[in-house]
């Protein structure tokens, strides 16, 4: 019997399954997506690139905050305002949690149709770290997806490495993660050549190469650099909802109890 051919990528299947005997085959539930994300973010050295529909409060917010505090660049491509005021209120809570220590290490963007200004709805759930680690699937950045929902995520680390650069510094990268990031950035930024974004970060400023320069993702002004093909600076444009202090958060957002 011949040995089966061994592939060149390590692939991990990750899940979120609610506990409490919701699933007979996993009475204790499963939170391997959350656990894998926490470990990957803790090991990040240069950048974390996120495409996410929600980016709502969840247990890994502090892990992102700590990464930004130690110099890791957090690059977010998010849905803009397709889910209305409540969506933006939750989004703002995460940004306020992640950004306060070193806010210049967190970059926020959304996508618009070129020349029209109408939003492109971001539905992807993707994370790429340091041109090494890729995770994608059904799980959003939210408590529901990482604790009590039913989600499936695939994490990929290619075995092959080559010498690239991040921030102008030569470093080992993995072709699968690097090429996926470059392909997405070329589409979002309307670049004919990959050269401009082959290195993730500008060697002087640390800004994501090719992306608009945004002063603050928490502002409410017009999108900057709107002449680009898709990517514009992300602003939470609908004011946050205000609630009296006596209204408990779990009543406003029942998921917050989990």
C-alpha positions in Angstrom: 0.0 0.0 0.0 1.5 3.3 -1.1 1.8 6.2 1.2 -0.7 8.9 0.6 0.7 12.1 -0.8 1.3 14.7 2.0 0.2 18.2 1.3 2.2 21.4 1.8 -0.3 23.1 4.2 -1.2 22.4 7.8 -5.0 22.9 8.1 -6.9 23.1 11.4 -10.7 22.8 11.6 -12.1 25.0 14.3 -15.6 25.2 15.7 -17.9 27.1 18.0 -20.6 24.9 19.5 -22.9 26.0 22.3 -22.6 24.1 25.6 -25.4 23.0 27.9 -26.0 19.7 25.9 -27.4 21.6 22.9 -25.4 19.1 20.8 -25.5 15.5 22.1 -22.1 14.7 20.6 -20.5 17.7 22.4 -22.3 18.3 25.7 -19.7 20.7 26.9 -19.7 22.7 23.7 -16.6 23.7 21.8 -14.7 27.1 21.5 -11.7 26.2 19.4 -12.2 29.2 17.2 -11.9 31.6 20.1 -8.9 29.7 21.6 -7.1 29.6 18.2 -7.7 33.3 17.6 -6.4 34.2 21.1 -3.2 32.3 20.5 -2.6 33.6 17.0 -3.2 37.2 18.0 -0.9 36.8 21.1 1.8 35.5 18.8 1.4 38.3 16.2 4.5 40.4 15.7 3.8 42.8 12.8 0.2 43.0 11.6 -3.2 41.5 11.9 -5.5 42.0 8.9 -9.3 41.5 9.5 -12.2 41.5 7.1 -15.4 41.2 9.1 -19.1 41.9 8.8 -19.7 42.8 12.5 -16.6 43.5 14.7 -18.9 43.5 17.8 -17.9 43.1 21.4 -16.5 39.7 22.4 -13.9 38.2 24.7 -10.9 38.7 22.4 -11.2 42.5 22.3 -8.5 42.8 25.0 -6.3 40.5 23.1 -6.4 42.9 20.1 -5.9 45.8 22.4 -2.7 44.2 23.9 -1.4 43.5 20.4 -1.8 47.1 19.3 -0.1 48.2 22.5 3.0 46.2 21.8 3.2 47.6 18.2 1.2 45.2 16.1 -0.8 47.0 13.4 -4.5 46.1 13.4 -5.9 46.6 9.9 -9.7 46.4 9.7 -12.0 46.2 6.6 -15.5 46.3 7.9 -19.1 46.6 6.8 -20.0 50.3 7.0 -23.6 50.8 8.2 -25.7 48.1 6.6 -27.2 47.0 9.9 -28.2 50.4 11.2 -27.6 52.3 14.5 -27.4 49.3 16.8 -24.7 47.8 14.6 -22.7 51.0 14.8 -23.1 51.3 18.6 -21.7 47.8 19.1 -18.9 48.5 16.7 -18.0 51.7 18.5 -17.7 49.9 21.8 -15.1 47.6 20.4 -13.1 50.4 18.8 -13.1 52.3 22.1 -11.8 49.1 23.8 -9.1 48.3 21.2 -7.7 51.7 20.4 -7.1 53.7 23.6 -3.4 52.7 24.4 -1.8 53.3 21.0 -4.6 54.4 18.6 -2.3 55.0 15.6 -1.8 51.2 15.4 -5.4 50.6 14.5 -6.6 51.3 11.0 -10.2 51.1 9.9 -11.7 50.9 6.4 -14.8 50.0 4.6 -15.5 49.5 0.9 -17.5 51.6 -1.6 -18.3 51.3 -5.3 -15.9 53.5 -7.4 -17.5 56.7 -8.6 -20.8 56.0 -7.0 -20.1 56.1 -3.2 -22.5 53.4 -2.4 -21.3 50.8 0.1 -20.1 47.4 -0.7 -21.4 45.0 1.9 -18.6 43.2 3.6 -19.7 39.7 4.6 -16.3 38.0 4.8 -14.8 36.6 8.0 -11.1 36.6 7.5 -7.9 37.0 9.5 -4.4 37.1 8.1 -1.4 37.5 10.5 2.2 38.4 9.6 2.0 36.8 6.2 1.9 33.4 8.0 -1.5 32.5 9.4 -4.9 32.5 7.6 -8.3 31.8 9.2 -11.6 32.1 7.4 -15.1 30.6 7.6 -18.4 31.5 9.1 -17.4 33.1 12.5 -17.8 36.9 12.9 -16.0 38.9 15.6 -18.8 38.7 18.1 -19.7 36.9 21.3 -22.3 34.9 19.5 -19.9 33.5 17.0 -17.1 32.8 19.5 -19.1 31.5 22.4 -22.7 30.4 21.9 -23.3 30.0 18.2 -22.6 27.2 15.7 -19.7 28.2 13.5 -16.9 26.6 11.4 -13.6 28.1 10.7 -10.5 26.8 8.8 -7.0 27.9 9.8 -4.1 27.4 7.3 -0.4 27.6 7.8 1.7 26.7 4.8 4.9 24.8 5.5 6.9 26.5 2.7 8.6 29.8 3.6 10.6 32.3 1.7 12.3 35.6 2.5 10.1 38.7 2.1 9.8 41.9 4.1 7.4 43.5 6.5 8.0 47.2 7.2 11.2 47.1 5.2 12.7 44.4 7.4 13.6 41.0 5.8 11.6 38.3 7.4 10.3 34.8 6.6 6.8 34.8 5.0 4.6 32.0 3.8 3.5 32.3 0.1 -0.2 31.3 0.7 -0.8 34.0 3.3 1.2 36.6 1.6 -0.4 36.0 -1.8 -3.9 36.0 -0.5 -3.3 39.3 1.3 -1.7 40.9 -1.8 -4.6 39.6 -4.1 -7.2 41.2 -1.8 -5.3 44.5 -1.4 -4.9 44.8 -5.2 -8.6 44.4 -5.6 -9.5 46.8 -2.8 -7.0 49.4 -3.9 -7.3 49.0 -7.7 -3.6 48.2 -8.2 -2.4 46.8 -11.5 0.9 45.7 -10.0 1.4 43.9 -6.6 4.7 45.7 -6.0 3.2 48.5 -3.9 1.6 46.1 -1.4 4.1 43.3 -1.5 5.5 44.7 1.7 2.5 45.0 4.1 3.7 48.1 6.0 5.5 51.3 5.1 9.1 51.1 6.5 9.0 54.7 7.8 5.4 55.3 9.0 4.2 51.8 9.7 1.1 52.6 7.8 -0.5 49.8 5.6 1.0 50.3 2.2 -1.4 51.6 -0.4 -4.3 52.4 1.9 -5.8 55.8 2.6 -4.4 57.8 5.6 -7.1 58.1 8.2 -6.9 60.4 11.2 -9.4 58.5 13.4 -11.9 55.7 12.7 -14.2 57.1 15.4 -14.9 60.4 13.5 -18.1 61.2 11.7 -16.8 63.1 8.6 -17.0 62.2 4.9 -14.9 59.2 3.6 -11.4 60.3 2.8 -9.6 59.6 -0.5 -12.9 58.7 -2.1 -11.3 58.6 -5.6 -9.8 55.2 -4.9 -11.5 52.1 -6.3 -13.0 50.6 -3.2 -11.2 51.3 0.1 -12.1 54.4 2.1 -11.5 55.4 5.7 -14.1 53.9 8.0 -16.2 56.2 10.1 -19.0 55.2 12.4 -21.4 57.7 10.9 -24.6 57.1 12.9 -24.4 58.5 16.4 -24.2 56.1 19.3 -27.5 55.4 21.1 -27.7 56.8 24.6 -29.4 54.9 27.4 -30.0 55.9 31.0 -27.5 54.5 33.4 -30.2 52.5 35.2 -30.8 50.4 32.1 -28.6 47.3 32.5 -26.4 46.4 29.6 -27.7 42.8 29.5 -31.2 44.1 28.9 -30.0 46.2 25.9 -27.8 43.4 24.6 -28.8 40.0 26.0 -25.7 38.4 24.5 -23.4 40.3 26.9 -24.2 38.0 29.7 -22.5 35.1 28.0 
